[in-house]
Amino acid sequence: MLLAFHEAEAAAARGEVPVGAVVTDKAGTILASAGNRTLELKDPTAHAEMLAIRAAARALNSERLIGCDLYVTLEPCAMCAGAISFARIRRLYFGAADEKMGAVEHGSRFFAQATCHHRPDVYSGIGEERAKILLREFFQSRR
């Protein structure tokens, strides 16, 4: 999770919403890490989770990340939750809850839907306070 926070801080330094993500294999080896790049890439899908999942899939040369874990500083949105499910991520660890756009424990609760074909084990609140502070400071600096 420490690397995810470093990625989030780097995203903030680029003017992006400070969210970072890391994918590891079942042994804990880091396969990919990324921070948000939606502004830089002019791409609404360039969320940290999406970028990290894409990079991990390339690293494994597979569209499935079976046995892999995802660490992210903020609760994933519906788009990212869908990608997590399609990638068959084993475990999802996230920091701060996102009551507005989150889709794991808030909003659509993607993994709780009957139509969801793969549900990772979910662990929330990992580094929650640090994630909240990072986000709060970022948005306060923008006002």
DSSP file with accessible surface (Angstrom, degrees, kcal/mol):
  #  RESIDUE AA STRUCTURE BP1 BP2  ACC     N-H-->O    O-->H-N    N-H-->O    O-->H-N    TCO  KAPPA ALPHA  PHI   PSI    X-CA   Y-CA   Z-CA
    1    1 A M     >        0   0   46      0, 0.0     4,-2.1     0, 0.0     5,-0.2   0.000 360.0 360.0 360.0 -27.3    0.0    0.0    0.0
    2    2 A L  H  >  +     0   0  106      1,-0.2     4,-2.0     2,-0.2     5,-0.1   0.915 360.0  49.0 -58.9 -43.1    3.0    2.3    0.6
    3    3 A L  H  > S+     0   0   56      1,-0.2     4,-2.5     2,-0.2    -1,-0.2   0.890 106.7  56.4 -65.6 -36.2    3.8    2.3   -3.1
    4    4 A A  H  > S+     0   0    0      1,-0.2     4,-2.2     2,-0.2    -1,-0.2   0.913 107.1  49.5 -61.1 -40.1    0.1    3.1   -3.9
    5    5 A F  H  X S+     0   0    6     -4,-2.1     4,-2.6     2,-0.2    -2,-0.2   0.898 108.8  52.2 -67.1 -37.0    0.4    6.2   -1.7
    6    6 A H  H  X S+     0   0   92     -4,-2.0     4,-2.2     1,-0.2    -2,-0.2   0.914 110.2  48.9 -63.0 -40.8    3.6    7.2   -3.5
    7    7 A E  H  X S+     0   0   36     -4,-2.5     4,-2.2     2,-0.2    -2,-0.2   0.889 110.6  50.9 -64.5 -39.8    1.8    6.9   -6.8
    8    8 A A  H  X S+     0   0    0     -4,-2.2     4,-2.4     2,-0.2    -2,-0.2   0.918 110.2  49.0 -64.4 -42.2   -1.1    9.0   -5.4
    9    9 A E  H  X S+     0   0   71     -4,-2.6     4,-2.2     1,-0.2    -2,-0.2   0.902 110.5  50.7 -64.8 -38.9    1.3   11.7   -4.2
   10   10 A A  H  X S+     0   0   39     -4,-2.2     4,-1.2     2,-0.2    -1,-0.2   0.892 108.7  52.5 -65.7 -38.3    3.0   11.7   -7.7
   11   11 A A  H ><>S+     0   0    0     -4,-2.2     5,-2.7     1,-0.2     3,-0.6   0.937 108.6  50.1 -61.7 -45.0   -0.4   12.1   -9.3
   12   12 A A  H ><5S+     0   0   24     -4,-2.4     3,-2.0     1,-0.3    -2,-0.2   0.910 105.9  55.8 -60.2 -40.9   -1.2   15.1   -7.1
   13   13 A A  H 3<5S+     0   0   92     -4,-2.2    -1,-0.3     1,-0.3    -2,-0.2   0.803 107.0  50.9 -63.3 -26.0    2.1   16.6   -8.0
   14   14 A R  T <<5S-     0   0   81     -4,-1.2    -1,-0.3    -3,-0.6    -2,-0.2   0.393 125.2-104.7 -87.5  -1.6    1.0   16.4  -11.7
   15   15 A G  T < 5S+     0   0   23     -3,-2.0    -3,-0.2     1,-0.3     2,-0.2   0.557  80.5 130.6  88.3   8.8   -2.3   18.0  -10.8
   16   16 A E  S   <S-     0   0    2     -5,-2.7    -1,-0.3    -6,-0.2    -2,-0.1  -0.588  74.6 -86.1 -91.0 156.4   -4.2   14.8  -11.0
   17   17 A V        -     0   0   49     -2,-0.2     2,-1.8     1,-0.1    19,-0.4  -0.431  55.4-109.8 -58.2 128.6   -6.6   13.6   -8.3
   18   18 A P        +     0   0    1      0, 0.0     2,-0.4     0, 0.0   -10,-0.2  -0.441  67.0 135.5 -75.6  85.5   -4.3   11.8   -5.9
   19   19 A V        -     0   0    6     -2,-1.8    17,-1.9   -12,-0.2     2,-0.3  -0.998  28.0-174.9-128.5 133.9   -5.2    8.1   -6.4
   20   20 A G  E     -A   35   0A   0     -2,-0.4    53,-2.1    15,-0.2     2,-0.3  -0.936   2.2-169.6-128.4 153.0   -2.6    5.4   -6.7
   21   21 A A  E     -AB  34  72A   0     13,-2.9    13,-2.4    -2,-0.3     2,-0.4  -0.989   5.4-169.4-143.5 149.7   -2.8    1.7   -7.4
   22   22 A V  E     -AB  33  71A   5     49,-2.5    49,-2.9    -2,-0.3     2,-0.5  -0.999   8.4-155.2-139.1 137.8   -0.5   -1.4   -7.3
   23   23 A V  E     -AB  32  70A   0      9,-2.8     8,-3.0    -2,-0.4     9,-1.5  -0.957  16.7-178.0-112.9 131.3   -1.0   -4.9   -8.6
   24   24 A T  E     -AB  30  69A  10     45,-2.4    45,-2.4    -2,-0.5     6,-0.2  -0.889  23.6-121.5-121.7 157.3    0.9   -7.8   -7.0
   25   25 A D    >   -     0   0   43      4,-2.3     3,-2.2    -2,-0.3    43,-0.1  -0.301  46.8 -86.8 -85.0-179.5    1.0  -11.5   -7.8
   26   26 A K  T 3  S+     0   0  148      1,-0.3    42,-0.1    40,-0.2    -1,-0.1   0.757 130.0  56.0 -65.1 -18.9    0.1  -14.1   -5.2
   27   27 A A  T 3  S-     0   0   85      2,-0.1    -1,-0.3     1,-0.0     3,-0.1   0.522 121.0-107.7 -86.1  -5.9    3.7  -14.0   -3.9
   28   28 A G    <   +     0   0   46     -3,-2.2     2,-0.3     1,-0.3    -2,-0.1   0.477  68.5 149.1  92.3   4.3    3.5  -10.3   -3.3
   29   29 A T        -     0   0   80      1,-0.1    -4,-2.3    -5,-0.0     2,-0.4  -0.549  52.7-115.7 -72.5 132.3    5.8   -9.3   -6.2
   30   30 A I  E     +A   24   0A  92     -2,-0.3    -6,-0.3    -6,-0.2     3,-0.1  -0.562  36.4 173.8 -73.4 123.7    4.8   -6.0   -7.7
   31   31 A L  E     -     0   0A  37     -8,-3.0     2,-0.3    -2,-0.4    -7,-0.2   0.756  65.0 -10.8 -96.4 -34.6    3.6   -6.4  -11.2
   32   32 A A  E     -A   23   0A  10     -9,-1.5    -9,-2.8     2,-0.0    -1,-0.4  -0.980  52.6-169.2-163.8 152.7    2.5   -2.8  -11.9
   33   33 A S  E     +A   22   0A  42     -2,-0.3     2,-0.3   -11,-0.2   -11,-0.2  -0.984  15.4 163.7-145.4 152.2    1.8    0.5  -10.2
   34   34 A A  E     -A   21   0A  11    -13,-2.4   -13,-2.9    -2,-0.3     2,-0.3  -0.989  23.1-145.2-161.8 158.6    0.2    3.7  -11.4
   35   35 A G  E     -A   20   0A   0     -2,-0.3   -15,-0.2   -15,-0.2   -27,-0.1  -0.836  50.9 -69.7-121.1 164.3   -1.4    7.0  -10.4
   36   36 A N        +     0   0   14    -17,-1.9    11,-0.2   -19,-0.4   -20,-0.1  -0.224  47.9 169.4 -52.8 141.3   -4.3    8.8  -12.0
   37   37 A R     >  +     0   0   72      9,-2.4     4,-2.5     6,-0.2     6,-0.3  -0.029  32.0 124.8-143.1  29.7   -3.5   10.3  -15.4
   38   38 A T  H  >>S+     0   0   36      8,-0.3     5,-1.7     2,-0.2     4,-0.6   0.902  81.8  40.6 -63.1 -40.7   -6.9   11.3  -16.8
   39   39 A L  H >45S+     0   0  102      3,-0.2     3,-0.5     2,-0.2    -1,-0.2   0.945 116.5  48.4 -71.7 -48.8   -5.8   14.9  -17.4
   40   40 A E  H 345S+     0   0   98      1,-0.2    -2,-0.2     2,-0.1    -1,-0.2   0.907 121.9  34.0 -58.6 -45.0   -2.4   14.1  -18.7
   41   41 A L  H 3<5S-     0   0   84     -4,-2.5    -1,-0.2     2,-0.2    -2,-0.2   0.489 100.9-129.5 -90.8  -4.0   -3.6   11.5  -21.2
   42   42 A K  T <<5 +     0   0  177     -4,-0.6    -3,-0.2    -3,-0.5    -4,-0.1   0.935  67.8 131.1  51.9  48.9   -6.9   13.3  -21.9
   43   43 A D    > < -     0   0   46     -5,-1.7     3,-1.9    -6,-0.3    -1,-0.2  -0.944  53.3-158.2-138.9 110.9   -8.5    9.9  -21.1
   44   44 A P  T 3  S+     0   0  104      0, 0.0    -6,-0.1     0, 0.0    -1,-0.1   0.677  96.5  56.3 -65.7 -14.0  -11.5    9.5  -18.8
   45   45 A T  T 3  S+     0   0   44      1,-0.2     2,-1.6    -7,-0.1     5,-0.1   0.430  74.9 103.7 -94.8   2.5  -10.5    5.8  -18.3
   46   46 A A    <   +     0   0    0     -3,-1.9    -9,-2.4     4,-0.1    -8,-0.3  -0.177  46.5 148.4 -83.5  47.0   -7.0    6.6  -17.1
   47   47 A H     >  -     0   0   49     -2,-1.6     4,-2.5   -11,-0.2     5,-0.3  -0.464  62.4-109.3 -72.9 155.1   -7.8    5.9  -13.5
   48   48 A A  H  > S+     0   0    0      1,-0.2     4,-2.5     2,-0.2     5,-0.2   0.893 118.7  50.7 -53.6 -44.2   -4.9    4.5  -11.4
   49   49 A E  H  > S+     0   0    7      1,-0.2     4,-2.7     2,-0.2    -1,-0.2   0.918 110.3  48.6 -62.5 -45.2   -6.6    1.1  -11.1
   50   50 A M  H  > S+     0   0   26      2,-0.2     4,-2.6     1,-0.2    -1,-0.2   0.923 113.1  47.2 -62.4 -44.6   -7.2    0.8  -14.9
   51   51 A L  H  X S+     0   0   28     -4,-2.5     4,-2.3     2,-0.2    -2,-0.2   0.907 114.2  46.8 -64.7 -42.3   -3.6    1.8  -15.7
   52   52 A A  H  X S+     0   0    0     -4,-2.5     4,-2.6    -5,-0.3    -2,-0.2   0.910 112.6  49.3 -67.6 -41.2   -2.2   -0.7  -13.1
   53   53 A I  H  X S+     0   0   18     -4,-2.7     4,-2.6    -5,-0.2    -2,-0.2   0.937 111.8  49.2 -62.9 -45.1   -4.5   -3.5  -14.3
   54   54 A R  H  X S+     0   0   87     -4,-2.6     4,-2.1    -5,-0.2    -2,-0.2   0.930 113.1  46.6 -59.8 -45.5   -3.5   -2.9  -17.9
   55   55 A A  H  X S+     0   0   28     -4,-2.3     4,-2.5     2,-0.2    -1,-0.2   0.899 112.4  49.7 -66.0 -39.6    0.2   -2.9  -17.1
   56   56 A A  H  X S+     0   0    0     -4,-2.6     4,-2.2     2,-0.2    -1,-0.2   0.908 109.0  52.3 -66.5 -39.4   -0.1   -6.0  -15.0
   57   57 A A  H  X>S+     0   0   22     -4,-2.6     5,-2.3     1,-0.2     4,-0.8   0.911 111.1  47.4 -63.0 -40.3   -1.9   -7.8  -17.8
   58   58 A R  H ><5S+     0   0  175     -4,-2.1     3,-0.6     2,-0.2    -2,-0.2   0.917 110.1  53.1 -64.3 -42.0    0.9   -6.9  -20.2
   59   59 A A  H 3<5S+     0   0   64     -4,-2.5    -2,-0.2     1,-0.3    -1,-0.2   0.869 117.8  36.4 -62.0 -36.6    3.5   -8.0  -17.7
   60   60 A L  H 3<5S-     0   0   76     -4,-2.2    -1,-0.3     2,-0.2    -2,-0.2   0.484 103.9-130.7 -91.5  -6.6    1.8  -11.4  -17.4
   61   61 A N  T <<5S+     0   0  151     -4,-0.8     2,-0.3    -3,-0.6    -3,-0.2   0.921  72.4 107.8  53.2  47.9    0.8  -11.5  -21.0
   62   62 A S  S   <S-     0   0   41     -5,-2.3    -2,-0.2    -6,-0.1    -1,-0.2  -0.994  71.4-140.5-152.8 145.2   -2.7  -12.4  -20.0
   63   63 A E  S    S+     0   0  134     -2,-0.3     2,-0.4    -3,-0.1    -6,-0.1   0.575  91.1  70.4 -81.1  -8.0   -6.1  -10.8  -19.8
   64   64 A R        -     0   0   84     -7,-0.1    24,-0.2    -4,-0.1    23,-0.1  -0.908  60.2-165.2-112.3 137.3   -6.7  -12.4  -16.5
   65   65 A L    >   +     0   0    1     22,-3.8     3,-2.2    -2,-0.4    25,-0.5  -0.360  25.1 174.9-112.9  49.2   -4.9  -11.5  -13.3
   66   66 A I  T 3   +     0   0  122      1,-0.3   -40,-0.2    23,-0.1    23,-0.1  -0.341  69.5  14.7 -61.0 130.4   -6.0  -14.7  -11.4
   67   67 A G  T 3  S+     0   0   10     21,-0.5    -1,-0.3     1,-0.3     2,-0.2   0.408 101.1 124.5  84.2  -1.1   -4.3  -14.8   -8.0
   68   68 A C    <   -     0   0    3     -3,-2.2    22,-2.8    20,-0.3    23,-1.0  -0.581  49.1-144.9 -93.6 155.0   -3.3  -11.1   -8.1
   69   69 A D  E     -Bc  24  91A   5    -45,-2.4   -45,-2.4    21,-0.2     2,-0.5  -0.899   3.4-148.1-118.1 148.0   -4.1   -8.5   -5.6
   70   70 A L  E     -Bc  23  92A   0     21,-2.7    23,-3.0    -2,-0.3     2,-0.5  -0.970   7.3-167.7-118.8 128.9   -4.9   -4.8   -6.1
   71   71 A Y  E     +Bc  22  93A  51    -49,-2.9   -49,-2.5    -2,-0.5     2,-0.3  -0.969  16.1 169.9-112.7 126.6   -4.1   -2.1   -3.6
   72   72 A V  E     -Bc  21  94A   0     21,-2.5    23,-1.5    -2,-0.5   -51,-0.2  -0.994  36.8-137.3-141.3 145.5   -5.7    1.3   -4.2
   73   73 A T  E    S+     0   0A   2    -53,-2.1    23,-2.4    -2,-0.3     2,-0.4   0.681  88.8  39.7 -77.9 -17.1   -5.8    4.4   -2.1
   74   74 A L  E    S- c   0  96A  22    -54,-0.3    23,-0.2    21,-0.2     3,-0.1  -0.982  97.5 -91.0-134.6 145.9   -9.5    5.2   -2.8
   75   75 A E        -     0   0    2     21,-2.6    26,-0.1    -2,-0.4    -2,-0.1  -0.266  55.7-108.8 -51.8 127.2  -12.6    3.0   -3.2
   76   76 A P        -     0   0    0      0, 0.0    27,-2.9     0, 0.0    28,-0.3  -0.260  26.7-126.1 -63.5 148.5  -12.9    2.1   -6.9
   77   77 A C     >  -     0   0   19     25,-0.3     4,-2.8    26,-0.1     5,-0.2  -0.206  37.8 -89.6 -79.9 179.8  -15.6    3.6   -9.1
   78   78 A A  H  > S+     0   0   48     23,-0.5     4,-2.4     1,-0.2     5,-0.2   0.894 126.9  52.2 -62.3 -41.0  -18.0    1.4  -11.1
   79   79 A M  H  > S+     0   0   66      1,-0.2     4,-2.0     2,-0.2    -1,-0.2   0.944 113.9  42.6 -60.0 -48.0  -15.7    1.4  -14.2
   80   80 A C  H  > S+     0   0    0      2,-0.2     4,-2.6     1,-0.2    -2,-0.2   0.881 111.2  54.9 -69.6 -36.8  -12.8    0.2  -12.1
   81   81 A A  H  X S+     0   0    0     -4,-2.8     4,-2.4     2,-0.2    -1,-0.2   0.913 108.0  51.0 -61.7 -39.8  -14.9   -2.3  -10.2
   82   82 A G  H  X S+     0   0    8     -4,-2.4     4,-2.9     1,-0.2    -2,-0.2   0.928 110.5  47.8 -61.6 -45.2  -15.9   -3.8  -13.5
   83   83 A A  H  X S+     0   0   20     -4,-2.0     4,-2.4     2,-0.2    -2,-0.2   0.894 109.6  53.5 -63.7 -39.0  -12.3   -4.0  -14.7
   84   84 A I  H  X>S+     0   0    0     -4,-2.6     5,-2.0     2,-0.2     4,-0.6   0.927 112.0  45.4 -60.6 -43.7  -11.4   -5.7  -11.3
   85   85 A S  H ><5S+     0   0    0     -4,-2.4     3,-1.1     1,-0.2    -2,-0.2   0.951 113.5  47.9 -66.3 -48.1  -14.1   -8.3  -11.8
   86   86 A F  H 3<5S+     0   0  121     -4,-2.9    -1,-0.2     1,-0.3    -2,-0.2   0.849 111.3  51.6 -62.2 -34.3  -13.2   -8.9  -15.5
   87   87 A A  H 3<5S-     0   0    5     -4,-2.4   -22,-3.8    -5,-0.2    -1,-0.3   0.605 107.8-128.7 -77.4 -11.6   -9.5   -9.3  -14.6
   88   88 A R  T <<5 -     0   0   66     -3,-1.1   -21,-0.5    -4,-0.6   -20,-0.3   0.869  32.7-169.4  64.0  39.2  -10.4  -11.8  -11.9
   89   89 A I      < -     0   0    0     -5,-2.0   -20,-0.2    -6,-0.2    -1,-0.2  -0.373  14.6-147.8 -57.9 135.5   -8.4   -9.9   -9.2
   90   90 A R  S    S+     0   0   68    -22,-2.8    31,-2.5   -25,-0.5     2,-0.4   0.939  74.0  12.5 -73.5 -50.2   -8.2  -12.1   -6.1
   91   91 A R  E     -cd  69 121A  71    -23,-1.0   -21,-2.7    29,-0.3     2,-0.5  -0.994  60.0-156.6-135.4 141.1   -8.2   -9.4   -3.4
   92   92 A L  E     -cd  70 122A   0     29,-3.3    31,-2.9    -2,-0.4     2,-0.5  -0.971  10.7-175.8-116.6 124.5   -8.9   -5.7   -3.4
   93   93 A Y  E     +cd  71 123A  39    -23,-3.0   -21,-2.5    -2,-0.5     2,-0.3  -0.984  11.7 174.7-115.9 126.7   -7.4   -3.6   -0.7
   94   94 A F  E     -cd  72 124A   1     29,-2.3    32,-2.1    -2,-0.5    31,-0.6  -0.972  23.4-150.9-137.0 156.9   -8.4    0.1   -0.6
   95   95 A G  E    S+     0   0A   0    -23,-1.5    30,-1.2    -2,-0.3    33,-0.3   0.885  70.8  26.1 -84.0 -94.8   -7.9    3.1    1.7
   96   96 A A  E    S-c   74   0A   2    -23,-2.4   -21,-2.6    31,-0.2    -1,-0.2  -0.462  74.9-121.8 -80.1 143.5  -10.5    5.8    1.8
   97   97 A A        -     0   0   34    -23,-0.2     2,-0.5    -2,-0.2    -1,-0.1  -0.464  16.3-146.8 -73.2 152.7  -14.2    5.2    1.1
   98   98 A D     >  -     0   0   37     -2,-0.1     4,-2.1     1,-0.1     6,-0.1  -0.845  16.6-179.7-125.6  93.3  -15.7    7.3   -1.7
   99   99 A E  T  4 S+     0   0  160     -2,-0.5     8,-0.3     1,-0.2    -1,-0.1   0.769  81.1  44.7 -65.9 -25.4  -19.3    8.0   -0.8
  100  100 A K  T  4 S+     0   0  183      6,-0.1    -1,-0.2     1,-0.1    -2,-0.1   0.922 133.9   7.1 -85.3 -49.4  -20.0    9.9   -4.0
  101  101 A M  T  4 S+     0   0  116    -26,-0.1   -23,-0.5     6,-0.1    -2,-0.2   0.499  93.9 117.5-116.6  -7.1  -18.3    7.8   -6.7
  102  102 A G     <  -     0   0    3     -4,-2.1     6,-0.3   -25,-0.2   -25,-0.3  -0.292  36.2-175.0 -63.9 150.0  -17.3    4.6   -5.0
  103  103 A A        +     0   0    2    -27,-2.9     7,-2.9     4,-0.2     8,-0.4   0.161  68.7  66.0-133.5  17.4  -19.0    1.4   -6.2
  104  104 A V  S    S+     0   0   15    -28,-0.3     8,-0.2     5,-0.2     7,-0.1   0.833 124.9   1.9-102.8 -58.0  -17.7   -1.3   -3.9
  105  105 A E  S    S+     0   0   69     -7,-0.1     2,-0.2     4,-0.1    -2,-0.1   0.440 136.0  42.0-107.1  -5.2  -19.2   -0.3   -0.5
  106  106 A H  S >  S+     0   0   41     -8,-0.1     3,-2.1    -5,-0.0     4,-0.3  -0.760 105.7   8.0-128.9 176.9  -21.1    2.7   -1.8
  107  107 A G  T 3  S+     0   0   64     -8,-0.3    -4,-0.2     1,-0.3    -6,-0.1  -0.208 131.0   0.9  54.4-126.8  -23.2    3.5   -4.8
  108  108 A S  T 3  S-     0   0   56     -6,-0.3    -1,-0.3     1,-0.1    -5,-0.1   0.619  81.2-142.1 -72.1 -14.4  -24.0    0.5   -7.0
  109  109 A R    X>  -     0   0  133     -3,-2.1     3,-2.1    -7,-0.2     4,-0.5   0.958  21.5-164.4  46.8  60.8  -22.0   -1.9   -4.8
  110  110 A F  G >4 S+     0   0   54     -7,-2.9     3,-1.4     1,-0.3     6,-0.2   0.808  77.8  51.4 -47.3 -47.4  -20.8   -3.6   -8.0
  111  111 A F  G 34 S+     0   0   16     -8,-0.4    -1,-0.3     1,-0.3    -2,-0.1   0.676 104.0  59.6 -72.5 -14.6  -19.6   -6.9   -6.4
  112  112 A A  G <4 S+     0   0   76     -3,-2.1    -1,-0.3    -8,-0.2    -2,-0.2   0.551  82.1 108.0 -88.3  -7.0  -22.9   -7.4   -4.6
  113  113 A Q  S X< S-     0   0   90     -3,-1.4     3,-1.7    -4,-0.5    -4,-0.0  -0.451  74.4-131.0 -75.0 142.5  -24.9   -7.5   -7.8
  114  114 A A  T 3  S+     0   0   99      1,-0.3    -1,-0.1    -2,-0.2    -3,-0.0   0.797 107.8  58.4 -60.9 -27.4  -26.3  -10.8   -9.0
  115  115 A T  T 3  S+     0   0  129     -5,-0.1     2,-0.5     2,-0.0    -1,-0.3   0.546  77.9 107.9 -82.2  -5.7  -24.9  -10.0  -12.5
  116  116 A C    <   -     0   0    7     -3,-1.7     3,-0.1    -6,-0.2   -34,-0.0  -0.608  51.5-167.2 -76.0 121.2  -21.3   -9.7  -11.2
  117  117 A H  S    S+     0   0   95     -2,-0.5     2,-0.3     1,-0.2    -1,-0.2   0.651  70.6  31.4 -88.6 -16.5  -19.5  -12.8  -12.4
  118  118 A H        -     0   0   46      2,-0.0    -1,-0.2     0, 0.0   -30,-0.1  -0.965  63.1-169.8-143.3 130.1  -16.4  -12.5  -10.2
  119  119 A R        -     0   0  118     -2,-0.3     2,-0.1    -3,-0.1     3,-0.1  -0.969  12.6-149.4-120.0 118.1  -16.1  -11.0   -6.7
  120  120 A P        -     0   0   10      0, 0.0     2,-0.3     0, 0.0   -29,-0.3  -0.373  33.3 -96.9 -75.5 161.3  -12.7  -10.3   -5.1
  121  121 A D  E     -d   91   0A  86    -31,-2.5   -29,-3.3    -2,-0.1     2,-0.5  -0.651  47.9-145.7 -70.2 135.6  -12.2  -10.5   -1.4
  122  122 A V  E     -d   92   0A  49     -2,-0.3     2,-0.5   -31,-0.2   -29,-0.2  -0.934  22.9-179.7-117.2 131.2  -12.5   -6.8   -0.3
  123  123 A Y  E     -d   93   0A 101    -31,-2.9   -29,-2.3    -2,-0.5     3,-0.3  -0.975  15.5-174.1-127.8 112.5  -10.5   -5.2    2.5
  124  124 A S  E     +d   94   0A  49     -2,-0.5   -29,-0.2   -31,-0.2     3,-0.1  -0.612  54.9  43.8-106.9 164.9  -11.3   -1.6    3.1
  125  125 A G    >   +     0   0   29    -30,-1.2     3,-1.3   -31,-0.6     2,-0.8   0.587  63.6 153.2  82.4  14.0   -9.9    1.1    5.4
  126  126 A I  T 3  S-     0   0   66    -32,-2.1    -1,-0.2    -3,-0.3   -30,-0.1  -0.640  85.8 -12.0 -79.2 109.1   -6.2    0.2    4.7
  127  127 A G  T 3> S+     0   0   35     -2,-0.8     4,-2.3   -32,-0.1    -1,-0.3   0.796  92.0 157.7  70.4  27.7   -4.4    3.5    5.3
  128  128 A E  H <>  +     0   0   70     -3,-1.3     4,-2.7   -33,-0.3     5,-0.2   0.886  65.2  49.2 -55.3 -46.7   -7.7    5.3    5.3
  129  129 A E  H  > S+     0   0  107     -4,-0.2     4,-2.5     1,-0.2    -1,-0.2   0.925 111.2  49.3 -64.2 -42.7   -6.7    8.3    7.3
  130  130 A R  H  > S+     0   0   94      1,-0.2     4,-2.4     2,-0.2    -1,-0.2   0.916 112.3  49.1 -61.8 -42.0   -3.6    9.0    5.1
  131  131 A A  H  X S+     0   0    1     -4,-2.3     4,-2.3     2,-0.2    -2,-0.2   0.922 110.9  49.7 -64.4 -42.8   -5.8    8.7    2.0
  132  132 A K  H  X S+     0   0   81     -4,-2.7     4,-3.0    -5,-0.2     5,-0.2   0.920 111.4  48.6 -62.2 -44.0   -8.4   11.0    3.3
  133  133 A I  H  X S+     0   0   61     -4,-2.5     4,-2.9     2,-0.2     5,-0.3   0.926 110.4  51.1 -63.1 -44.7   -5.8   13.6    4.2
  134  134 A L  H  X S+     0   0   26     -4,-2.4     4,-2.0    -5,-0.2    -2,-0.2   0.936 115.0  42.5 -58.9 -46.1   -4.2   13.4    0.8
  135  135 A L  H  X S+     0   0   23     -4,-2.3     4,-2.6     2,-0.2     5,-0.3   0.928 114.1  50.8 -67.3 -45.2   -7.5   13.9   -0.9
  136  136 A R  H  X S+     0   0  115     -4,-3.0     4,-2.6     1,-0.2     5,-0.2   0.937 112.3  46.3 -59.2 -48.0   -8.7   16.7    1.4
  137  137 A E  H  X S+     0   0  118     -4,-2.9     4,-1.9    -5,-0.2    -1,-0.2   0.894 111.7  52.5 -63.9 -38.4   -5.4   18.6    1.0
  138  138 A F  H  X S+     0   0   18     -4,-2.0     4,-0.6    -5,-0.3    -2,-0.2   0.953 114.0  40.9 -62.2 -50.3   -5.5   18.2   -2.8
  139  139 A F  H >< S+     0   0   80     -4,-2.6     3,-0.7     1,-0.2     4,-0.5   0.865 111.7  55.7 -71.8 -33.1   -9.1   19.5   -3.1
  140  140 A Q  H >< S+     0   0  112     -4,-2.6     3,-1.1    -5,-0.3    -1,-0.2   0.885 104.2  55.0 -63.5 -35.9   -8.6   22.3   -0.6
  141  141 A S  H 3< S+     0   0   79     -4,-1.9    -1,-0.2     1,-0.2    -2,-0.2   0.697 105.6  54.1 -70.2 -17.3   -5.6   23.6   -2.6
  142  142 A R  T <<        0   0  131     -3,-0.7    -1,-0.2    -4,-0.6    -2,-0.2   0.531 360.0 360.0 -91.4 -11.1   -7.9   23.8   -5.7
  143  143 A R    <         0   0  229     -3,-1.1    -3,-0.0    -4,-0.5    -4,-0.0  -0.447 360.0 360.0 -91.1 360.0  -10.6   25.9   -4.0
